[in-house]
């Protein structure tokens, strides 16, 4: 494959997010009738879903436009209907168990749909690789998938052929990011540069350590990156061990195997982490707050 030169993006910002914002305030916004104003640029995400379009046993009982009761919420993007059908909300992604903001995202979806009747809409794909039905969900005129993104409890996570509302999700995410809602709350530790070399020379799978991330301290103070995480647009996550990053110093995170030493770290992944066409890197501090984003 064509070798790509490492790119950098300065993630420093001058106006840190106020930590006093609380979950109850954001929840209250769900019931606001104000118009959402969209601006800025968005992201396009990889989606780990099957493009299967054939009917399944579960799908045979789910008719588009009918109303179904939600009996359980698994996380911020998955719910179970009264008939035990599992529904994966498409076009979005929320934190997995153990990740920052998992509990908040699940709680918000529970507030919205638990015990409520929802209408379901299919796009192109029927199910994902886990057998969950892929759907948009509505309560009246309110699209639940979109509302989760608007308020910062989910990120846009779209992949063809299920792209009917992709632009709406991207616009909603731009709004949430610009207002630092939910997942997009900013860390005070933002004086870093992020670089990524995502396209290894030759076969990516045979050259994992030519795929790497660079993080540089461009501030004047020492930064302890212990507990910081690097995550892709899906669910692959790496957590740094304790390391003091001096001003002007860089650390490198290689995808493949190796022994950590100094500012060199290894993900020890058995396969490539970064897509060659498009992906997003999220860097978060030890409290889960967003330090920087790199997307291509």
C-alpha positions as CSV (number, residue, x, y, z in Angstrom):
1,X,0.0,0.0,0.0
2,X,1.0,3.6,-0.5
3,X,3.0,4.9,2.4
4,X,1.5,7.8,4.2
5,X,3.5,10.5,6.0
6,X,2.6,11.0,9.6
7,X,0.2,13.9,10.2
8,X,-0.4,16.0,13.2
9,X,-3.2,18.1,14.6
10,X,-2.8,20.6,17.4
11,X,-5.6,19.9,19.9
12,X,-4.7,22.8,22.3
13,X,-7.7,25.0,23.2
14,X,-7.9,28.2,25.2
15,X,-11.4,27.8,26.7
16,X,-11.6,24.7,28.9
17,X,-15.0,23.0,29.6
18,X,-16.6,23.9,32.9
19,X,-16.6,20.8,35.0
20,X,-19.7,21.9,36.9
21,X,-22.1,20.7,34.3
22,X,-24.1,17.8,35.6
23,X,-26.1,14.9,34.1
24,X,-29.5,16.3,35.3
25,X,-29.0,19.5,33.4
26,X,-28.3,17.6,30.2
27,X,-31.2,15.2,30.7
28,X,-33.5,18.3,31.0
29,X,-32.5,19.4,27.6
30,X,-34.1,16.3,26.1
31,X,-37.5,17.9,26.6
32,X,-36.6,21.3,25.2
33,X,-38.5,22.5,22.1
34,X,-35.7,24.7,20.9
35,X,-34.4,24.3,17.4
36,X,-31.0,22.6,17.0
37,X,-28.5,24.8,15.1
38,X,-25.9,22.9,13.2
39,X,-22.4,24.0,12.2
40,X,-18.8,22.9,11.6
41,X,-17.4,19.7,10.2
42,X,-18.3,16.1,11.0
43,X,-16.9,12.6,11.1
44,X,-17.6,9.4,9.3
45,X,-17.2,6.2,11.2
46,X,-16.6,2.5,10.6
47,X,-19.6,0.3,11.6
48,X,-19.2,-3.3,12.7
49,X,-22.4,-4.6,11.3
50,X,-23.4,-7.2,8.8
51,X,-25.0,-6.1,5.6
52,X,-27.2,-9.2,5.7
53,X,-30.7,-8.4,4.4
54,X,-32.5,-11.7,4.8
55,X,-35.2,-12.1,7.4
56,X,-34.4,-13.8,10.7
57,X,-36.7,-15.5,13.2
58,X,-36.8,-12.2,15.2
59,X,-37.4,-10.0,12.2
60,X,-40.4,-12.0,11.1
61,X,-42.4,-10.6,14.0
62,X,-41.2,-7.0,13.6
63,X,-43.2,-5.0,11.2
64,X,-42.2,-1.5,10.2
65,X,-44.6,1.1,11.5
66,X,-46.0,-1.1,14.3
67,X,-45.6,-0.1,17.9
68,X,-43.5,-2.2,20.4
69,X,-42.9,-2.0,24.1
70,X,-39.4,-1.7,25.4
71,X,-38.8,-3.9,28.4
72,X,-35.0,-3.6,29.0
73,X,-32.1,-1.3,28.1
74,X,-28.7,-3.0,27.7
75,X,-26.6,0.1,27.1
76,X,-26.9,3.4,25.3
77,X,-27.5,1.9,21.8
78,X,-29.2,-1.5,22.5
79,X,-32.6,-2.4,23.9
80,X,-34.9,-5.4,24.2
81,X,-38.5,-5.4,23.3
82,X,-41.4,-7.1,25.2
83,X,-41.2,-10.0,22.8
84,X,-37.4,-10.4,23.6
85,X,-36.2,-9.1,20.3
86,X,-32.9,-7.3,20.6
87,X,-32.7,-3.9,18.8
88,X,-29.4,-2.2,17.9
89,X,-30.0,1.5,17.2
90,X,-28.2,2.2,13.9
91,X,-26.2,5.3,12.9
92,X,-24.8,5.8,16.4
93,X,-22.4,4.3,18.9
94,X,-22.2,4.6,22.7
95,X,-19.6,3.6,25.2
96,X,-19.2,-0.1,26.1
97,X,-19.4,-1.4,29.6
98,X,-16.4,-0.2,31.7
99,X,-15.8,2.8,29.4
100,X,-16.2,6.5,30.2
101,X,-19.8,7.6,30.0
102,X,-21.3,4.1,29.7
103,X,-23.6,4.5,32.7
104,X,-24.8,8.0,31.6
105,X,-25.6,6.9,28.1
106,X,-27.5,3.8,29.3
107,X,-29.4,6.0,31.9
108,X,-30.5,8.5,29.2
109,X,-31.8,5.7,26.9
110,X,-33.7,4.2,29.8
111,X,-35.3,7.6,30.6
112,X,-36.3,7.9,26.9
113,X,-37.6,4.4,26.1
114,X,-37.9,2.0,29.1
115,X,-41.5,1.0,29.5
116,X,-42.4,3.1,26.5
117,X,-43.9,2.2,23.1
118,X,-41.6,2.8,20.2
119,X,-42.0,2.6,16.4
120,X,-39.2,1.0,14.5
121,X,-37.8,1.8,11.0
122,X,-35.4,-0.4,9.0
123,X,-32.8,1.0,6.7
124,X,-31.1,-1.6,4.4
125,X,-29.5,-4.2,6.7
126,X,-31.6,-6.5,8.7
127,X,-29.2,-7.7,11.5
128,X,-25.7,-7.2,12.7
129,X,-23.1,-9.9,13.3
130,X,-24.5,-10.5,16.8
131,X,-28.0,-11.2,15.5
132,X,-29.5,-7.9,16.7
133,X,-32.1,-6.2,14.6
134,X,-30.8,-2.9,13.1
135,X,-33.4,-0.1,13.4
136,X,-34.2,3.5,13.9
137,X,-36.5,4.0,16.9
138,X,-39.2,6.7,17.4
139,X,-41.5,7.8,20.1
140,X,-44.0,10.0,18.3
141,X,-41.9,12.4,16.1
142,X,-38.8,12.0,18.2
143,X,-36.1,9.8,16.7
144,X,-34.3,8.2,19.6
145,X,-31.0,7.5,17.7
146,X,-30.7,11.2,16.7
147,X,-31.6,12.5,20.2
148,X,-28.8,10.4,21.8
149,X,-26.3,12.1,19.4
150,X,-27.7,15.6,19.8
151,X,-27.2,15.6,23.5
152,X,-23.7,14.1,23.5
153,X,-24.5,10.6,24.7
154,X,-23.6,8.9,21.4
155,X,-21.4,9.6,18.5
156,X,-22.3,9.3,14.8
157,X,-21.3,5.8,13.7
158,X,-22.4,5.1,10.1
159,X,-21.5,2.6,7.5
160,X,-23.0,1.8,4.1
161,X,-25.5,0.6,3.2
162,X,-27.3,2.0,6.3
163,X,-26.8,5.7,5.6
164,X,-30.4,7.1,5.3
165,X,-29.9,9.6,8.1
166,X,-26.1,9.9,8.1
167,X,-26.0,13.6,7.5
168,X,-28.5,14.3,10.3
169,X,-26.3,12.3,12.7
170,X,-23.2,14.1,11.6
171,X,-24.8,17.5,12.1
172,X,-26.1,16.5,15.5
173,X,-22.6,15.4,16.5
174,X,-21.1,18.7,15.3
175,X,-23.6,20.5,17.6
176,X,-22.8,18.3,20.6
177,X,-19.0,18.7,20.1
178,X,-19.1,22.5,19.6
179,X,-21.1,22.8,22.9
180,X,-19.0,20.2,24.7
181,X,-22.0,18.1,25.7
182,X,-21.7,14.7,27.4
183,X,-18.9,12.7,25.7
184,X,-17.4,15.8,24.3
185,X,-16.6,17.5,27.7
186,X,-13.0,18.7,27.4
187,X,-10.1,18.0,29.6
188,X,-7.9,20.8,30.9
189,X,-4.9,18.8,29.7
190,X,-5.1,19.8,26.0
191,X,-1.6,21.0,25.3
192,X,-0.7,18.0,23.1
193,X,-0.2,17.3,19.5
194,X,-1.6,14.1,18.0
195,X,-0.1,12.3,15.0
196,X,-0.9,9.0,13.4
197,X,0.7,6.8,10.7
198,X,-2.3,4.7,9.8
199,X,-1.2,3.0,6.5
200,X,1.7,0.6,7.1
201,X,4.0,-0.1,4.2
202,X,3.0,-3.3,2.3
203,X,0.4,-5.6,3.9
204,X,-0.8,-3.9,7.1
205,X,-1.3,-7.2,8.9
206,X,2.3,-8.2,8.3
207,X,3.7,-4.9,9.3
208,X,1.8,-3.9,12.5
209,X,4.5,-1.8,14.0
210,X,4.6,0.6,10.9
211,X,1.1,1.6,12.2
212,X,1.5,4.0,15.1
213,X,0.3,7.0,17.1
214,X,2.4,9.9,18.3
215,X,1.5,12.2,21.2
216,X,3.7,15.2,21.9
217,X,3.6,17.5,24.9
218,X,3.6,21.0,23.4
219,X,3.0,22.8,26.7
220,X,5.4,24.0,29.3
221,X,4.5,21.6,32.2
222,X,5.1,17.9,32.9
223,X,2.1,15.7,32.0
224,X,1.4,12.3,33.6
225,X,-0.4,10.3,30.9
226,X,-0.9,7.3,33.2
227,X,-4.5,6.1,32.7
228,X,-5.0,8.0,29.4
229,X,-6.7,6.1,26.7
230,X,-6.5,6.0,22.9
231,X,-9.6,4.7,21.1
232,X,-10.5,4.2,17.4
233,X,-14.0,4.9,15.9
234,X,-15.2,1.5,16.9
235,X,-14.3,-0.1,20.3
236,X,-10.6,-0.8,20.2
237,X,-9.0,0.9,23.2
238,X,-5.5,1.2,24.7
239,X,-4.7,2.5,28.2
240,X,-1.3,4.0,29.0
241,X,0.7,3.0,32.0
242,X,2.1,5.7,34.2
243,X,4.6,7.9,32.3
244,X,5.7,11.5,32.8
245,X,5.8,13.3,29.5
246,X,8.3,16.2,29.5
247,X,7.6,19.5,27.7
248,X,8.6,18.9,24.0
249,X,8.8,15.1,24.5
250,X,6.8,12.6,22.4
251,X,5.5,9.1,23.1
252,X,4.8,6.5,20.4
253,X,2.2,3.8,20.5
254,X,2.8,1.0,18.0
255,X,0.0,-1.4,17.0
256,X,2.0,-4.6,17.1
257,X,4.1,-6.5,19.7
258,X,7.0,-5.2,21.6
259,X,8.3,-4.4,25.1
260,X,7.4,-0.9,26.5
261,X,10.5,1.2,27.1
262,X,10.9,4.9,27.8
263,X,8.4,6.7,25.6
264,X,7.7,3.7,23.4
265,X,4.5,1.7,23.9
266,X,3.0,-1.4,22.2
267,X,-0.7,-2.1,21.8
268,X,0.1,-5.8,21.2
269,X,-2.8,-6.1,18.9
270,X,-3.0,-9.2,16.7
271,X,-4.4,-7.1,13.8
272,X,-4.3,-3.5,12.5
273,X,-6.2,-1.0,14.6
274,X,-6.5,1.9,12.1
275,X,-8.5,1.9,8.9
276,X,-6.6,3.1,5.8
277,X,-9.5,5.0,4.3
278,X,-11.2,6.8,7.3
279,X,-11.1,6.5,11.1
280,X,-11.1,8.6,14.2
281,X,-8.7,8.7,17.2
282,X,-10.0,9.8,20.6
283,X,-7.5,10.7,23.3
284,X,-8.9,10.9,26.8
285,X,-7.3,11.6,30.2
286,X,-7.5,9.4,33.3
287,X,-10.9,10.8,34.2
288,X,-12.3,10.0,30.7
289,X,-12.4,13.6,29.6
290,X,-11.6,14.4,26.0
291,X,-8.0,15.6,25.4
292,X,-8.1,15.6,21.6
293,X,-9.5,14.1,18.4
294,X,-7.7,13.2,15.2
295,X,-9.9,12.1,12.3
296,X,-9.0,11.4,8.6
